[in-house]
């Protein structure tokens, strides 16, 4: 388990994020056409997983916008925005916001949140995902992971971009408790 915070109150997740240096767990997520999407669908590319509770939340939306704007600076990288929102709502959000560089994927019929250690177990947000970033290289090895300590805050973008550009020299942000 990991402890994160929601407005300063502790919230438990089911496990830790996938460990850097190990193979990424495979996943099955759902796209806007209700098609199952797996890790293999992105073979040969780096995968930046932006995991958020809901694209309908302001901080989640802001993260999606920022990564969409920076995607051209991330060579050979696909950005997957993953939430428990229904695929139709995710697609509508991305279209409305003109976020055409992101691939929205839903956890609504998968075990992704559990397998990636981001499932919120308690609090009124139980069942949603914690806010996290996982970066997977072309060989499906985890090269970076960041569990955002306070659910109402955005991730550390500088560390994300450093990890994509040079995973060997990426420095993980310090995990702080409130």
C-alpha positions in Angstrom: 0.0 0.0 0.0 0.9 3.6 -0.4 -0.4 6.6 1.4 -1.4 9.7 -0.6 -3.4 12.7 0.6 -6.6 14.4 -0.5 -6.8 17.9 1.0 -4.3 16.8 3.6 -6.3 13.7 4.7 -4.6 10.3 4.2 -5.9 8.0 1.5 -4.6 4.5 0.9 -3.9 2.9 -2.5 -3.8 -0.9 -3.0 0.0 -1.1 -3.7 3.1 0.6 -4.9 3.6 1.8 -8.5 5.5 -0.6 -10.8 9.2 -0.5 -10.0 11.7 1.3 -12.2 13.9 -1.2 -14.0 11.3 -4.0 -14.1 9.0 -5.0 -17.0 5.8 -3.0 -17.1 2.7 -5.0 -16.2 0.6 -5.7 -19.3 -2.8 -4.0 -19.3 -6.2 -4.0 -20.9 -7.9 -0.7 -21.2 -10.8 0.5 -23.3 -10.8 3.2 -26.0 -13.6 5.3 -27.3 -14.7 2.6 -29.7 -15.0 0.1 -26.8 -12.0 -1.8 -28.2 -9.6 -3.4 -25.8 -6.1 -1.8 -25.9 -3.0 -3.4 -24.5 0.6 -2.5 -24.0 1.5 -4.4 -27.2 -0.6 -1.9 -29.2 2.2 0.7 -28.6 5.2 -1.6 -29.4 8.3 0.3 -30.4 7.3 3.6 -28.7 7.9 5.0 -25.2 4.6 5.2 -23.3 3.9 8.0 -20.9 1.0 7.0 -18.7 -0.8 9.9 -17.2 -3.1 8.3 -14.6 -5.8 10.5 -13.2 -8.9 10.0 -11.1 -11.2 11.7 -13.7 -10.7 14.1 -16.6 -13.7 16.0 -15.3 -11.6 17.2 -12.3 -9.8 20.5 -12.8 -6.3 19.3 -11.8 -6.6 16.2 -14.1 -7.8 18.4 -17.0 -4.8 20.8 -16.4 -2.3 17.9 -16.5 -3.8 16.6 -19.7 -3.6 20.0 -21.3 0.0 20.5 -20.3 1.2 17.2 -21.6 -0.7 17.6 -24.8 1.0 21.0 -25.4 4.4 19.4 -24.7 4.0 16.2 -26.7 6.1 17.4 -29.7 9.0 17.7 -27.3 8.7 14.0 -26.5 10.1 12.0 -29.4 8.8 8.5 -30.1 6.4 8.8 -27.2 2.7 8.2 -26.9 0.8 9.8 -24.1 -1.9 7.7 -22.7 -4.3 9.5 -20.3 -5.9 6.8 -18.2 -8.9 7.3 -15.9 -12.1 5.6 -14.7 -14.2 7.9 -16.8 -16.3 6.2 -19.5 -14.6 6.2 -22.9 -17.3 8.4 -24.4 -16.7 11.1 -21.8 -13.0 10.9 -22.2 -13.3 11.3 -26.0 -15.7 14.2 -25.6 -13.3 15.9 -23.2 -10.4 15.5 -25.5 -12.4 16.8 -28.5 -13.8 19.8 -26.6 -10.3 20.7 -25.3 -8.6 20.0 -28.7 -6.3 17.5 -27.0 -5.5 15.5 -30.2 -2.1 14.3 -29.1 -3.4 12.2 -26.2 -4.8 8.7 -26.3 -7.6 8.5 -23.7 -8.2 5.1 -22.2 -10.6 3.9 -19.6 -10.2 1.5 -16.7 -13.9 1.0 -16.5 -13.8 -2.8 -17.2 -10.2 -3.7 -16.3 -7.9 -4.4 -13.4 -5.5 -1.7 -14.5 -5.8 0.3 -11.3 -5.2 -2.7 -9.1 -2.3 -4.1 -11.2 -0.5 -0.7 -11.4 -1.0 0.0 -7.6 -3.1 3.1 -8.1 -6.5 2.0 -6.9 -7.8 4.1 -4.1 -9.1 1.8 -1.4 -10.7 4.1 1.1 -12.1 7.6 1.4 -15.0 8.8 -0.7 -12.8 8.4 -3.8 -12.6 4.6 -3.3 -12.4 2.9 -6.7 -10.8 5.7 -8.6 -7.2 5.9 -9.4 -4.5 8.0 -7.7 -2.7 10.6 -9.7 0.5 9.1 -11.1 2.9 9.0 -14.0 4.5 5.8 -15.3 6.9 6.0 -18.2 7.6 2.8 -20.1 10.4 2.5 -22.7 10.3 0.9 -26.1 11.2 -2.5 -24.6 8.3 -2.2 -22.0 10.6 -1.6 -19.1 9.5 1.0 -16.5 11.9 3.8 -16.6 10.1 6.3 -14.3 7.3 6.4 -11.9 5.8 9.2 -9.8 2.9 8.9 -7.4 1.7 12.4 -6.7 1.6 12.8 -2.9 -1.4 15.2 -2.8 -4.2 14.2 -5.1 -5.2 17.9 -5.6 -1.7 18.8 -7.0 -0.2 18.3 -10.4 2.7 16.0 -11.1 6.4 17.1 -11.2 6.6 17.9 -15.0 10.3 18.7 -15.0 11.1 15.2 -13.7 8.8 13.7 -16.3 10.4 15.5 -19.2 13.9 14.7 -17.9 13.0 11.0 -17.6 11.7 10.9 -21.2 14.8 12.7 -22.6 17.4 10.8 -20.6 16.1 8.0 -18.4 19.6 7.1 -17.1 19.9 10.5 -15.5 16.4 11.0 -14.3 16.1 11.9 -10.7 12.9 10.8 -9.0 11.1 13.6 -7.1 11.2 13.2 -3.4 8.1 11.8 -1.9 6.8 14.2 0.7 4.2 13.8 3.3 1.9 16.6 4.4 
